[in-house]
Amino acid sequence: MIDWPAIHREALDIFVRYLQIDTSNPPGNEKPAARFLGALCEAEGIAVEYIETAPDREVLVARLSGDGSKRPIMLCNHTDVVPVEAEYWTMPAFEGLVTDGRVYGRGAVDMKGCGVMQLIAFVLLKRQGVPLKRDVVFCAVPDEEAGSDWGMVWLCEHRPDVVDVEFELSEGGGGTTRFGREETKLFSIATNEKDICWLKLTSIGRPGHGSVPHADNSAVYLVQALNRLVEWERPLTFTPDTEAYVERLAEAGLLPRDRAEVEERIRQSPEMQAMFVNTLNLTMLDAGIKANVIPAKSEAVIDCRLLPGQTKDDWIRQVRERIADERIEVELYSPDQGEPERVPWDTELFRAINDVVKEAMEDAVVVPGMTIGGTDNRFLRAMGIPAYGFIPCLLSPEERRGFHGNDEFMTVENFQMGCELMYEIVRRMVA
């Protein structure tokens, strides 16, 4: 039997010390975090490998060997965090402060808390002497928050042996205590995610004096183009994952069964709507050099996120057709890391998560979901690997606001729940 109160105390101590390592990216400097996690594995007699991808940036890989009757599973987490605007925090960002049942710190939910849950599951398999039918790979990578070039992208290109697995589990989904206005225990397993497709719009006009009427203003052309995009209404697109998503929510009484009513509910929720359409948001504008000079060039960047199965080339064509102005150049602004690949959601890993969660909470609702942001999972899915995002705890709306937000925290109760559920999910997959 596992002494869970003792494990909770040990895990919380690890969590606090991990949050005290500042791995803000940029610049990253994730090596101390990799060494911290690696030392904990080494203390259990587990061999580790530190893979340098850039100065002061390392991937940690540790492995428990199985009997080979099934292919490996990877527990993957990222060690970097987004930067902090300290003046807007009321709690210290890098002290791992525990107060009022909460653990505060940058990375608490994104994703050092989940990383510790994975670590605890990993070392418990070793301590318990669990006979393994598949290898278990614990992998902590840098640079996820800045595009993954020095993390998962590097690993896939230079060490494909590490990512040669049957399943992978990382971030992107999890539990929530609320759906719309309903209190619930809703767990979403992120089985797919949207593709990042930032676009730059550029217009060229004729400069002139700001005091004279002018018919060739690049800024005006750009504003008109942006207005066309903002007013662009597009139909909802249902993928196999989101069809299953709405069906399970309807079975739980959280969505109506009538498709027209479902679509109306989706459009009322920006987070839900993002799962059913290619989104675009204006994020950057640059025009003009002086108050009385009409700009010759004006630029804008729009953050687009594409549904699985959609291509960047086709989306750029649609954007150009919508703008319908040859004076506006549209080009890809984000790195082209390939097109996202769909992977199946009805798998052994999905069923294991579903069973464990429902055994722990009979009234839980478990659905396949879609990550509307970007995670390292997309690079493994490109290789056909079912790479799922799942943090096994019930985050409140306040905790969810901590993703890239101020005063990021996770409750101690959620952290303890996550440690227990993560262990049982992994144990069932490998034992």
C-alpha positions as CSV (number, residue, x, y, z in Angstrom):
1,M,0.0,0.0,0.0
2,I,1.1,3.5,-0.8
3,D,1.3,5.9,2.2
4,W,-0.3,8.8,0.4
5,P,-0.1,11.4,3.2
6,A,3.7,10.8,3.3
7,I,3.8,11.0,-0.5
8,H,1.8,14.2,-0.5
9,R,4.3,15.8,1.9
10,E,7.2,14.7,-0.2
11,A,5.6,15.9,-3.4
12,L,4.7,19.3,-2.0
13,D,8.3,19.9,-0.9
14,I,9.5,19.0,-4.4
15,F,6.9,21.3,-5.9
16,V,7.9,24.2,-3.8
17,R,11.6,23.8,-4.5
18,Y,10.9,23.4,-8.2
19,L,8.9,26.7,-8.3
20,Q,11.9,28.5,-6.8
21,I,13.9,27.8,-9.9
22,D,13.4,30.8,-12.2
23,T,13.2,29.4,-15.8
24,S,11.5,32.4,-17.4
25,N,11.6,32.1,-21.1
26,P,13.2,34.2,-22.5
27,P,15.9,33.5,-21.7
28,G,15.1,30.1,-20.4
29,N,18.2,28.8,-18.6
30,E,16.4,25.6,-17.9
31,K,19.5,23.5,-17.1
32,P,19.1,23.9,-13.3
33,A,15.5,22.6,-13.5
34,A,16.6,19.6,-15.5
35,R,19.4,18.9,-13.0
36,F,16.9,19.3,-10.1
37,L,14.5,16.7,-11.5
38,G,17.3,14.5,-12.6
39,A,18.8,14.4,-9.2
40,L,15.5,13.2,-7.7
41,C,15.5,10.3,-10.3
42,E,19.1,9.5,-9.6
43,A,18.4,9.3,-5.9
44,E,15.9,6.5,-6.7
45,G,18.6,4.6,-8.6
46,I,17.2,5.5,-12.0
47,A,19.7,6.3,-14.7
48,V,19.2,9.7,-16.4
49,E,20.5,11.5,-19.4
50,Y,21.0,15.2,-19.8
51,I,20.9,16.4,-23.4
52,E,22.2,19.9,-24.1
53,T,20.3,21.6,-26.9
54,A,21.8,25.1,-26.4
55,P,24.0,26.7,-23.7
56,D,22.3,26.4,-20.3
57,R,19.4,24.5,-21.9
58,E,19.0,20.8,-21.3
59,V,16.5,18.0,-21.9
60,L,16.2,15.5,-19.0
61,V,15.4,11.9,-20.1
62,A,14.9,9.0,-17.5
63,R,13.7,5.6,-18.4
64,L,12.2,2.6,-16.5
65,S,12.5,-0.5,-18.7
66,G,9.6,-2.9,-19.3
67,D,9.5,-6.4,-20.6
68,G,8.9,-5.2,-24.1
69,S,5.5,-6.8,-24.6
70,K,4.2,-3.3,-25.3
71,R,5.8,-0.2,-26.7
72,P,6.8,2.7,-24.5
73,I,4.8,5.6,-23.0
74,M,6.3,9.0,-22.4
75,L,5.5,11.4,-19.6
76,C,6.5,14.7,-20.9
77,N,6.6,18.2,-19.3
78,H,8.3,21.5,-20.0
79,T,10.6,23.2,-17.5
80,D,10.3,26.7,-18.8
81,V,7.7,29.3,-17.8
82,V,6.5,32.6,-19.3
83,P,8.0,35.8,-17.9
84,V,6.5,37.6,-14.9
85,E,5.4,41.3,-14.7
86,A,6.2,41.4,-11.0
87,E,4.5,44.8,-10.4
88,Y,1.2,43.1,-11.1
89,W,1.7,40.2,-8.7
90,T,0.6,40.4,-5.1
91,M,2.4,37.1,-4.3
92,P,6.1,36.3,-4.8
93,A,6.5,34.6,-8.2
94,F,9.5,32.4,-7.5
95,E,9.3,31.4,-3.8
96,G,6.8,28.6,-4.0
97,L,4.7,30.2,-1.2
98,V,2.2,27.9,0.4
99,T,-0.6,29.8,2.1
100,D,-4.4,29.3,2.6
101,G,-4.3,25.9,0.9
102,R,-2.7,27.3,-2.2
103,V,0.8,27.0,-3.8
104,Y,1.7,30.2,-5.5
105,G,4.4,30.6,-8.2
106,R,5.0,31.0,-11.9
107,G,4.6,27.6,-13.3
108,A,2.2,26.3,-10.7
109,V,-0.4,25.3,-13.3
110,D,1.8,25.8,-16.5
111,M,3.3,23.3,-16.0
112,K,5.6,22.5,-13.1
113,G,2.8,21.2,-11.0
114,C,1.9,18.6,-13.6
115,G,5.6,17.9,-14.0
116,V,5.9,16.9,-10.4
117,M,2.8,14.7,-10.7
118,Q,4.5,12.9,-13.5
119,L,7.7,12.6,-11.5
120,I,5.9,11.2,-8.5
121,A,4.1,8.6,-10.7
122,F,7.4,7.7,-12.3
123,V,9.4,7.2,-9.0
124,L,6.5,5.3,-7.4
125,L,6.6,2.7,-10.1
126,K,10.3,2.2,-9.2
127,R,9.7,2.1,-5.4
128,Q,6.7,-0.2,-5.7
129,G,8.6,-2.6,-7.9
130,V,5.7,-2.6,-10.4
131,P,6.4,-5.2,-13.2
132,L,6.3,-3.2,-16.4
133,K,5.0,-4.4,-19.8
134,R,6.3,-1.2,-21.5
135,D,9.1,1.3,-20.9
136,V,8.2,4.5,-19.1
137,V,10.1,7.5,-20.3
138,F,10.1,10.6,-18.1
139,C,11.1,13.6,-20.2
140,A,11.4,17.3,-19.2
141,V,12.1,19.7,-22.0
142,P,13.0,23.4,-22.3
143,D,11.6,26.1,-24.6
144,E,8.0,25.1,-24.9
145,E,6.8,28.7,-24.2
146,A,8.9,30.1,-27.0
147,G,8.1,27.7,-29.9
148,S,10.0,24.6,-28.8
149,D,13.0,25.0,-31.2
150,W,15.4,24.2,-28.3
151,G,13.2,21.6,-26.8
152,M,10.8,19.1,-28.4
153,V,11.6,20.2,-32.0
154,W,15.3,19.7,-31.3
155,L,14.6,16.4,-29.7
156,C,12.5,15.1,-32.6
157,E,15.1,16.1,-35.1
158,H,18.3,15.0,-33.3
159,R,17.2,12.2,-30.9
160,P,14.3,10.4,-32.5
161,D,15.1,7.4,-30.3
162,V,13.8,9.3,-27.3
163,V,10.4,10.0,-28.8
164,D,10.0,6.5,-30.3
165,V,6.9,5.8,-28.1
166,E,3.4,4.4,-28.5
167,F,1.7,7.1,-26.3
168,E,2.6,10.4,-24.8
169,L,1.0,12.4,-21.9
170,S,1.6,16.1,-21.4
171,E,-0.4,19.3,-20.9
172,G,-3.3,20.8,-22.8
173,G,-6.4,19.4,-21.0
174,G,-7.6,18.6,-17.6
175,G,-10.5,19.1,-15.2
176,T,-12.7,22.1,-14.4
177,T,-15.3,22.8,-11.8
178,R,-17.6,24.8,-14.1
179,F,-19.1,24.5,-17.6
180,G,-20.9,27.6,-18.5
181,R,-23.1,28.4,-15.5
182,E,-23.2,24.8,-14.4
183,E,-21.1,23.5,-11.5
184,T,-19.7,20.1,-12.6
185,K,-16.7,17.8,-12.6
186,L,-15.7,18.0,-16.3
187,F,-12.5,16.4,-17.5
188,S,-11.4,17.2,-21.0
189,I,-8.6,15.0,-22.5
190,A,-6.9,17.1,-25.2
191,T,-6.6,14.5,-28.0
192,N,-5.8,17.1,-30.6
193,E,-4.9,20.8,-30.9
194,K,-5.1,23.8,-33.2
195,D,-2.2,24.9,-35.4
196,I,-0.4,28.2,-34.9
197,C,-0.6,30.3,-38.0
198,W,0.4,33.9,-37.4
199,L,0.1,36.1,-40.4
200,K,1.6,39.5,-41.3
201,L,-0.4,42.0,-43.4
202,T,1.5,44.7,-45.2
203,S,0.1,47.6,-47.2
204,I,2.2,50.1,-49.2
205,G,0.9,53.6,-50.1
206,R,2.4,57.0,-50.9
207,P,3.7,59.2,-48.1
208,G,2.7,62.8,-47.8
209,H,2.0,65.7,-45.5
210,G,-0.6,65.1,-42.9
211,S,-2.2,68.4,-43.5
212,V,-3.3,67.7,-47.1
213,P,-6.2,65.4,-48.2
214,H,-4.6,62.1,-49.3
215,A,-6.1,59.2,-51.3
216,D,-3.2,56.7,-51.0
217,N,-2.7,56.1,-47.3
218,S,-1.3,52.7,-46.4
219,A,-2.8,52.8,-42.9
220,V,-6.3,53.3,-44.4
221,Y,-5.9,50.3,-46.7
222,L,-4.7,48.2,-43.8
223,V,-7.6,49.3,-41.5
224,Q,-10.1,48.5,-44.2
225,A,-8.6,45.0,-44.7
226,L,-8.6,44.4,-40.9
227,N,-12.3,45.4,-40.7
228,R,-13.2,42.9,-43.3
229,L,-11.5,40.2,-41.3
230,V,-13.0,41.2,-38.0
231,E,-16.5,41.1,-39.6
232,W,-15.9,37.7,-41.2
233,E,-18.5,35.2,-40.0
234,R,-17.5,31.6,-40.6
235,P,-19.5,28.4,-40.1
236,L,-18.7,26.0,-37.3
237,T,-16.7,22.9,-38.2
238,F,-17.1,19.7,-36.3
239,T,-14.2,17.2,-36.2
240,P,-14.4,13.6,-34.9
241,D,-13.1,14.8,-31.6
242,T,-15.6,17.7,-31.2
243,E,-18.5,15.5,-32.4
244,A,-17.7,13.1,-29.5
245,Y,-17.2,16.2,-27.2
246,V,-20.7,17.6,-27.8
247,E,-22.3,14.1,-27.7
248,R,-20.8,13.3,-24.2
249,L,-21.8,16.7,-22.9
250,A,-25.3,16.2,-24.2
251,E,-25.4,12.8,-22.4
252,A,-24.4,14.5,-19.2
253,G,-27.1,17.1,-19.6
254,L,-24.6,20.0,-20.1
255,L,-25.6,20.6,-23.7
256,P,-28.9,20.2,-25.6
257,R,-29.2,17.5,-28.3
258,D,-30.6,19.8,-31.0
259,R,-27.8,20.8,-33.3
260,A,-29.1,24.3,-33.8
261,E,-29.3,24.9,-30.1
262,V,-25.8,23.4,-29.6
263,E,-24.3,25.8,-32.2
264,E,-26.0,28.7,-30.5
265,R,-24.4,27.7,-27.1
266,I,-21.0,27.3,-28.8
267,R,-21.2,30.8,-30.3
268,Q,-22.0,32.2,-26.9
269,S,-18.7,30.9,-25.4
270,P,-15.5,32.2,-26.9
271,E,-13.5,29.2,-25.5
272,M,-15.9,26.7,-27.0
273,Q,-16.2,28.6,-30.3
274,A,-12.4,28.4,-30.7
275,M,-12.7,24.6,-30.9
276,F,-15.0,24.8,-33.9
277,V,-13.6,27.6,-36.1
278,N,-10.3,28.9,-37.4
279,T,-9.8,32.0,-35.2
280,L,-8.0,35.2,-35.9
281,N,-7.1,38.1,-33.6
282,L,-5.3,41.3,-34.3
283,T,-2.3,41.4,-32.0
284,M,0.2,43.9,-33.4
285,L,0.0,47.2,-35.4
286,D,2.8,49.3,-36.8
287,A,2.3,52.4,-38.9
288,G,3.7,55.8,-39.2
289,I,6.9,57.6,-38.1
290,K,5.5,61.1,-37.2
291,A,2.2,62.7,-36.4
292,N,2.2,64.8,-39.5
293,V,3.6,62.2,-42.0
294,I,1.2,59.9,-43.9
295,P,2.8,56.4,-43.6
296,A,4.2,54.8,-46.7
297,K,4.0,51.3,-45.1
298,S,1.7,49.9,-42.5
299,E,1.8,46.4,-41.0
300,A,-0.3,44.2,-38.8
301,V,0.1,40.8,-37.3
302,I,-2.9,38.5,-36.7
303,D,-2.8,35.5,-34.5
304,C,-4.6,32.7,-36.3
305,R,-5.2,29.2,-35.0
306,L,-6.3,26.5,-37.4
307,L,-8.4,23.4,-36.8
308,P,-6.8,20.0,-37.3
309,G,-7.1,19.1,-41.0
310,Q,-6.8,22.7,-42.2
311,T,-3.7,23.8,-44.0
312,K,-1.8,27.1,-43.8
313,D,-1.8,27.5,-47.5
314,D,-5.5,27.1,-47.8
315,W,-6.1,29.5,-44.9
316,I,-3.9,32.2,-46.4
317,R,-5.8,31.9,-49.6
318,Q,-9.1,32.3,-47.7
319,V,-7.7,35.4,-45.9
320,R,-6.6,37.0,-49.2
321,E,-10.0,36.3,-50.8
322,R,-11.8,37.8,-47.8
323,I,-9.6,41.0,-47.9
324,A,-10.0,41.2,-51.7
325,D,-7.4,44.0,-52.0
326,E,-4.2,43.4,-54.0
327,R,-2.6,46.3,-52.1
328,I,-2.5,44.1,-49.0
329,E,0.3,41.5,-48.9
330,V,-0.4,38.5,-46.7
331,E,2.4,36.2,-45.6
332,L,3.2,33.7,-42.9
333,Y,4.7,35.3,-39.8
334,S,5.1,32.3,-37.5
335,P,7.7,29.6,-38.1
336,D,6.3,26.9,-40.3
337,Q,6.6,23.8,-38.2
338,G,4.5,21.6,-40.5
339,E,0.8,20.9,-40.5
340,P,-0.9,19.4,-37.5
341,E,-1.9,15.7,-37.7
342,R,-5.0,14.2,-36.3
343,V,-4.6,11.3,-34.0
344,P,-7.3,8.9,-32.7
345,W,-9.0,9.6,-29.4
346,D,-10.6,6.2,-28.7
347,T,-7.4,4.5,-27.5
348,E,-6.0,2.5,-24.6
349,L,-4.7,5.7,-23.0
350,F,-8.0,7.6,-23.4
351,R,-9.9,4.6,-21.8
352,A,-7.4,4.4,-19.0
353,I,-7.8,8.0,-18.1
354,N,-11.6,7.8,-18.4
355,D,-11.8,4.7,-16.2
356,V,-9.5,6.1,-13.5
357,V,-11.3,9.5,-13.3
358,K,-14.8,7.9,-13.2
359,E,-13.7,5.4,-10.5
360,A,-12.4,8.3,-8.4
361,M,-15.5,10.5,-9.0
362,E,-18.7,8.7,-10.1
363,D,-20.3,12.0,-11.2
364,A,-17.3,13.1,-13.4
365,V,-17.8,13.8,-17.1
366,V,-14.9,12.8,-19.3
367,V,-14.7,14.1,-22.9
368,P,-12.2,14.3,-25.7
369,G,-11.2,17.9,-26.2
370,M,-9.0,20.2,-28.3
371,T,-6.3,22.4,-27.1
372,I,-6.8,25.9,-28.6
373,G,-3.3,27.0,-27.7
374,G,0.0,25.3,-28.7
375,T,1.8,22.5,-26.8
376,D,4.7,20.1,-27.5
377,N,2.1,17.4,-28.2
378,R,1.8,18.6,-31.8
379,F,5.3,17.5,-32.7
380,L,4.6,13.9,-31.6
381,R,1.2,13.8,-33.3
382,A,3.0,14.7,-36.5
383,M,4.7,11.3,-36.2
384,G,1.3,9.6,-35.7
385,I,1.7,9.2,-31.9
386,P,-1.4,9.7,-29.8
387,A,-0.1,12.5,-27.7
388,Y,-2.7,13.7,-25.2
389,G,-2.8,16.7,-22.9
390,F,-4.2,16.0,-19.4
391,I,-3.5,17.5,-16.0
392,P,-5.6,15.3,-13.6
393,C,-7.1,17.8,-11.3
394,L,-10.2,20.0,-11.1
395,L,-9.0,23.6,-11.6
396,S,-11.4,26.3,-10.6
397,P,-12.0,29.3,-12.9
398,E,-9.5,31.3,-10.7
399,E,-6.8,28.7,-11.0
400,R,-7.4,28.5,-14.8
401,R,-6.8,32.2,-15.1
402,G,-3.2,31.5,-13.8
403,F,-2.1,30.2,-17.2
404,H,0.2,33.0,-18.3
405,G,-1.6,35.3,-15.7
406,N,-0.7,37.0,-12.5
407,D,-0.6,35.3,-9.0
408,E,-0.6,31.9,-10.6
409,F,-1.4,29.1,-8.1
410,M,-2.7,25.6,-7.7
411,T,-4.5,24.4,-4.6
412,V,-2.8,21.8,-2.4
413,E,-6.0,19.7,-2.7
414,N,-5.8,19.7,-6.5
415,F,-2.1,19.0,-6.5
416,Q,-2.6,16.0,-4.2
417,M,-5.5,14.7,-6.4
418,G,-3.3,15.1,-9.4
419,C,-0.5,13.0,-7.9
420,E,-2.8,10.2,-7.0
421,L,-4.7,10.1,-10.3
422,M,-1.6,10.5,-12.4
423,Y,0.0,7.5,-10.7
424,E,-3.0,5.3,-11.2
425,I,-3.4,6.3,-14.9
426,V,0.2,5.5,-15.6
427,R,0.2,2.3,-13.5
428,R,-2.7,0.9,-15.5
429,M,-1.0,1.7,-18.8
430,V,2.2,0.0,-17.9
431,A,1.6,-2.7,-15.2
